[in-house]
Amino acid sequence: MTTIPERGFPEAEFATRTAKAQAAMARDGLAGLLLTTEPEMRYFSGFHTLFWQSPTRPWFLFVPATGKPVAVIPEIGAELMRATWIEDIRTWSAPAPDDDGISLLTELLAPHASRREVVGLLKGHETHLRMPLNDYERLLAGLAGLRIADATGLIRDLRMVKSEREVEKIGYASAIASRSFARLPEMAYQGQPLEDVFRTFRREMLRQGADDIPYLVGGADQGGYHDVISPPSRRPLARGDILMLDTGSTWDGYFCDFDRNWAIGSADDASRRAYDVLWRATEAGLATARPGATCRDIFKAMQGVIAEVDSRGGDVGRLGHGLGMQLTEWPSHAAWDTTEIVENMVLTLEPSLSYGDGRIMVHEENIVVRKGGAQLLTERAAPELPII
């Protein structure tokens, strides 16, 4: 049984993250960072709640060039925020469509506007504003002189490299899902509706210790599945089906993200071949994922094996990604991503391919990059397609 990590982080973890951000801000000439999205607010404050599921209220965190971050949040979150290391907490009664925190933000940022300083905001790929555009425009209109710069790269570089405590949490989430996958052959059977397989697997992950299963997709069909994002149907598992489940389950706010494939009763040669190619492509990715390599290098290593069956590599655009507080994070294993791999990046290796008459297969593992190379966080899949 894997040792259960401690929940949460000590204050020193957040102080270190903030200090690193402030050093990067000094380098880039930024007077602060205005953050509006859940992962960034949690990253710098420890504020962890499912209340973000509601789109009704905006939430803000300002990281100044020196000192602790400042929270500008709805009053409903004040008690939880006071349990974090944040001391300056400014609240309003929300929702308030006429002024949802804009006056408080204007007051906070006004000194920077008067000095014509630059504040960073996430503008780039894989980001969003998460506040009404009308409110954002009103905020800037009330802060004449304030300049806004894109801080996506700054935040991306910080979050891509995990602390040991973060790695531990992701590893524990991966261990829970690995144990659950190991038990699936005892729970799935011919004639069972796919919808019931999903429900049974969710219950098993919760029984094994997962906090939540926000993401569970997959497919099953004769000789292979045709898509991996549709909701499960009532179609019963049949002999000759290839079944795949892909889970993004969480523990203490950190995700695992990987899948497993099985054949029901028997497997045809094409499916066995596809599985073998993907297993070896993953081995190539494991061998390549080491400090100094790039995401493009990892992509090419896996793509080189996949080309034995499918020259397009499943045509999904990338063959893995970063992992952490979000199911998918920066970077991407893709031909266009030249991000350098460094120690303590947590990544997925996710080769996929097309074969036969429109069938697809996907394989995925989770790793952390160490000085000597990739270390698996997941229990490695069997080298041959398992049969239930």
C-alpha positions in Angstrom: 0.0 0.0 0.0 1.4 3.4 -1.0 2.1 5.7 1.9 -0.6 8.4 2.0 0.9 11.9 1.6 0.1 14.8 3.9 -2.7 16.9 2.6 -2.1 20.6 1.7 1.3 22.3 1.8 3.3 24.2 4.4 3.4 28.0 4.2 7.0 27.7 3.0 5.8 26.1 -0.2 3.7 29.1 -1.2 6.4 31.5 -0.1 8.9 29.8 -2.4 6.4 29.8 -5.3 5.8 33.5 -4.7 9.5 34.4 -4.5 10.2 32.6 -7.7 7.4 34.5 -9.4 8.6 37.8 -8.1 12.1 37.1 -9.3 10.7 36.4 -12.8 8.6 39.6 -12.5 11.7 41.7 -11.7 13.4 40.1 -14.8 10.4 41.0 -17.0 9.7 44.4 -15.6 6.3 43.6 -14.1 4.8 45.3 -11.0 2.5 42.5 -10.3 0.4 39.6 -11.6 -3.4 39.7 -11.8 -4.7 36.1 -11.6 -8.3 35.2 -12.2 -8.4 31.4 -12.7 -8.6 28.5 -10.1 -5.2 26.8 -10.7 -3.2 30.0 -10.4 -5.1 31.2 -7.3 -4.6 27.8 -5.7 -1.0 27.7 -6.7 -0.1 30.9 -4.9 -2.5 30.8 -2.0 -3.6 27.2 -1.3 -7.3 28.2 -1.7 -8.9 24.9 -2.7 -12.6 24.6 -3.2 -15.1 23.1 -5.6 -17.1 26.4 -5.6 -15.3 27.3 -8.8 -17.8 25.0 -10.5 -20.2 27.9 -10.3 -19.7 30.6 -13.0 -21.6 33.2 -11.0 -18.8 34.8 -9.1 -15.4 36.1 -10.2 -12.3 35.6 -8.0 -9.1 37.5 -8.1 -5.5 37.2 -6.7 -2.9 39.9 -7.1 0.8 38.9 -6.7 2.8 42.1 -6.1 6.4 42.6 -6.9 7.2 42.3 -3.2 5.3 40.9 -0.3 2.4 38.4 0.0 -0.4 38.0 -2.6 -3.6 39.9 -2.1 -7.0 38.2 -2.4 -10.0 40.1 -3.8 -12.8 37.6 -3.5 -16.5 37.2 -2.8 -17.4 37.3 0.9 -18.5 33.6 0.7 -14.9 32.6 0.4 -13.4 34.7 3.2 -13.4 32.1 5.9 -11.6 29.5 3.7 -9.1 32.1 2.4 -8.3 33.1 6.0 -7.2 29.5 6.6 -4.4 30.0 4.0 -1.2 32.0 4.3 -2.9 35.1 2.7 -3.4 38.0 5.1 -4.7 40.8 2.9 -8.2 39.6 2.0 -10.7 42.1 0.5 -14.2 41.0 -0.1 -17.6 42.1 -1.4 -21.1 40.7 -1.2 -21.5 38.7 -4.4 -23.0 38.2 -6.9 -23.2 41.9 -7.7 -23.5 42.3 -11.4 -23.1 46.1 -11.2 -19.8 45.9 -9.3 -18.5 42.3 -8.9 -15.2 43.3 -7.2 -14.3 45.9 -9.8 -14.2 48.8 -7.3 -11.9 46.8 -5.0 -9.6 45.8 -7.8 -9.5 49.4 -9.1 -8.5 50.6 -5.6 -5.8 47.9 -5.4 -4.3 48.6 -8.8 -4.7 52.4 -8.9 -1.2 53.1 -7.5 0.4 51.0 -10.3 -1.7 52.9 -12.9 -0.6 56.3 -11.5 3.0 55.2 -12.0 2.3 53.8 -15.5 3.5 50.4 -14.4 3.0 47.0 -16.1 0.9 44.2 -14.7 1.0 40.7 -16.0 -2.2 38.8 -17.0 -2.5 35.3 -18.6 -3.4 35.9 -22.3 -1.8 32.9 -24.1 -2.6 29.4 -25.2 -4.5 27.2 -22.6 -5.6 30.3 -20.6 -8.9 32.2 -20.2 -10.0 35.3 -18.4 -12.8 34.0 -16.2 -14.4 37.3 -15.6 -17.0 39.1 -17.7 -15.3 40.9 -20.6 -17.5 44.0 -19.8 -16.0 44.0 -16.3 -12.5 43.7 -17.6 -13.0 46.6 -20.0 -14.5 48.7 -17.2 -11.5 47.9 -15.0 -9.0 49.1 -17.6 -11.1 52.2 -18.3 -10.8 53.1 -14.6 -7.0 52.6 -14.6 -5.7 55.0 -17.2 -2.0 54.5 -17.4 -1.9 50.9 -16.4 -0.2 48.6 -18.9 -1.1 44.9 -19.3 1.5 42.4 -20.5 1.1 38.7 -21.2 2.5 36.7 -18.3 1.6 33.3 -19.7 5.2 32.3 -20.2 6.2 33.3 -16.6 3.4 31.2 -15.0 3.9 28.3 -17.4 7.6 28.0 -16.5 6.8 28.0 -12.8 3.9 25.5 -13.0 5.6 23.1 -15.4 8.2 22.2 -12.8 6.7 20.5 -9.7 7.9 20.5 -6.1 8.5 17.1 -4.5 5.2 17.5 -2.6 3.4 18.0 -5.8 5.0 15.0 -7.4 4.0 13.0 -4.3 0.4 13.9 -4.7 0.3 13.1 -8.4 2.0 9.8 -7.7 -0.5 8.9 -5.1 -3.4 9.7 -7.4 -1.7 7.6 -10.0 -1.3 4.7 -7.6 -5.0 4.8 -6.7 -6.0 4.6 -10.3 -3.4 1.9 -11.0 -4.8 -0.3 -8.3 -8.3 0.3 -9.6 -7.3 -0.6 -13.2 -5.7 -3.8 -11.9 -9.1 -4.9 -10.5 -11.1 -4.1 -13.6 -10.8 -7.6 -15.0 -12.6 -8.9 -11.9 -15.5 -6.4 -12.4 -16.0 -6.2 -16.2 -17.6 -9.1 -18.1 -19.2 -10.0 -21.5 -22.8 -8.8 -21.7 -22.2 -5.9 -19.2 -23.4 -2.5 -20.5 -20.5 -0.1 -21.0 -22.4 2.4 -18.9 -22.2 0.0 -16.0 -18.5 -0.6 -16.5 -18.0 3.1 -16.0 -20.1 3.2 -12.8 -18.4 0.2 -11.4 -14.9 1.6 -12.1 -15.8 5.0 -10.5 -16.9 3.2 -7.4 -13.7 1.2 -7.3 -11.6 4.4 -7.6 -13.5 6.0 -4.7 -13.1 2.8 -2.7 -9.3 2.9 -3.3 -9.1 6.4 -2.0 -9.6 8.9 -4.9 -11.2 12.2 -3.8 -13.1 12.6 -7.1 -13.2 11.3 -10.7 -13.9 14.5 -12.7 -12.8 12.8 -15.9 -13.6 9.2 -17.1 -14.0 8.5 -20.8 -13.4 5.5 -23.0 -15.0 3.2 -25.6 -15.7 -0.4 -26.6 -16.4 -1.9 -30.0 -15.6 -4.9 -32.2 -11.9 -5.0 -32.9 -11.4 -1.5 -31.6 -13.2 1.7 -30.6 -13.8 4.6 -32.9 -13.7 7.6 -30.5 -12.5 8.2 -26.9 -14.6 11.1 -25.7 -18.2 10.1 -26.1 -20.4 9.3 -23.0 -20.8 5.6 -22.4 -23.8 3.8 -23.9 -26.0 0.9 -22.8 -24.4 -1.3 -25.5 -23.3 -4.6 -23.8 -19.7 -5.7 -24.0 -19.3 -8.5 -26.6 -16.7 -11.0 -27.4 -14.0 -9.4 -29.6 -14.6 -5.9 -28.3 -11.6 -3.8 -27.3 -12.4 -1.9 -24.2 -10.6 1.3 -23.1 -11.0 3.4 -20.0 -9.1 6.7 -19.5 -9.3 8.3 -16.1 -8.4 11.7 -14.7 -9.0 11.1 -11.0 -7.8 13.5 -8.2 -6.3 13.4 -4.8 -5.9 16.6 -2.8 -6.4 18.6 -5.9 -3.9 16.9 -8.1 -4.7 14.7 -11.2 -3.5 11.5 -12.6 -4.4 10.9 -16.3 -3.9 7.6 -18.0 -5.7 4.8 -19.7 -5.8 1.0 -20.1 -7.0 -1.3 -22.9 -8.4 -4.8 -22.7 -9.9 -7.3 -25.1 -13.2 -9.0 -24.2 -12.9 -12.8 -24.7 -10.5 -12.6 -27.6 -8.5 -10.2 -29.7 -7.9 -10.0 -33.4 -4.4 -9.7 -34.9 -4.8 -6.1 -35.8 -5.7 -5.1 -32.3 -2.8 -7.1 -30.9 -0.5 -5.4 -33.4 -1.8 -1.9 -32.5 -1.3 -2.5 -28.8 2.2 -3.8 -29.3 3.2 -0.8 -31.4 1.8 1.6 -28.8 3.5 -0.2 -26.0 6.9 0.1 -27.8 6.2 3.7 -28.7 5.7 4.4 -25.0 9.0 2.7 -24.3 10.6 5.1 -26.8 9.0 8.0 -25.1 10.3 6.8 -21.7 13.8 6.5 -23.0 13.7 10.0 -24.5 12.1 11.9 -21.6 15.2 13.1 -19.8 16.6 16.6 -19.0 17.9 18.4 -22.1 15.6 16.7 -24.5 12.6 18.6 -25.9 8.9 17.8 -26.2 9.5 17.6 -30.0 12.1 14.9 -29.4 9.6 12.9 -27.3 7.0 13.3 -30.0 9.4 12.2 -32.7 10.6 9.2 -30.7 7.0 7.9 -30.3 5.9 8.9 -33.7 8.8 6.9 -35.2 7.4 3.7 -33.8 3.7 4.5 -34.5 4.6 5.0 -38.1 4.9 1.2 -38.4 1.1 1.2 -38.5 -0.1 4.8 -38.8 2.0 7.6 -40.4 -0.3 10.2 -38.9 0.0 9.0 -35.3 -3.8 9.0 -34.8 -4.0 12.6 -36.1 -4.7 14.0 -32.6 -2.0 16.8 -32.7 0.0 15.7 -29.7 1.2 12.6 -28.0 1.1 13.7 -24.3 1.2 16.7 -22.1 1.9 18.2 -18.7 -0.1 17.1 -15.7 -0.8 18.5 -12.2 -3.5 20.6 -10.7 -5.2 20.3 -14.1 -5.9 17.2 -16.2 -3.9 18.7 -19.0 -1.2 21.3 -18.5 1.7 22.8 -20.5 3.8 21.5 -22.3 2.6 19.4 -25.3 4.5 16.5 -26.9 4.0 17.8 -30.4 6.1 18.6 -33.5 5.6 22.4 -32.8 6.6 22.3 -29.1 10.3 22.8 -28.5 10.0 23.2 -24.7 13.1 21.8 -23.0 12.5 18.9 -20.6 13.9 19.6 -17.1 13.9 17.7 -13.8 10.6 17.5 -11.9 8.4 18.0 -14.9 5.4 15.6 -14.6 4.2 14.5 -18.0 1.9 12.0 -19.7 3.2 9.8 -22.6 0.1 9.3 -24.8 0.8 7.7 -28.2 -2.2 6.9 -30.3 -2.8 5.4 -33.7 -5.5 4.6 -36.3 -5.8 1.1 -37.8 -8.2 -1.1 -39.7 -11.5 0.4 -40.8 -11.4 3.7 -38.8 -10.5 2.1 -35.5 -8.2 3.8 -33.0 -6.2 2.9 -30.0 -4.6 5.1 -27.3 -2.1 4.2 -24.6 -1.0 6.5 -21.7 1.3 6.6 -18.8 2.3 9.2 -16.2 5.9 10.0 -15.5 8.1 12.4 -13.5 11.4 13.5 -15.1 14.4 12.9 -12.9 18.1 13.6 -13.4 18.7 10.1 -14.8 15.5 10.0 -16.9 11.9 9.2 -16.7 10.4 7.6 -13.6 6.9 6.0 -13.9 4.2 7.2 -11.6 1.7 4.7 -13.0 2.0 0.9 -12.8 3.2 0.1 -16.3 0.7 -1.5 -18.6 1.1 -5.1 -19.6 3.3 -5.6 -22.6 0.6 -7.7 -24.4 -3.0 -6.8 -24.8 -4.8 -8.3 -21.7 -7.9 -10.4 -22.3 -10.9 -10.4 -20.0 
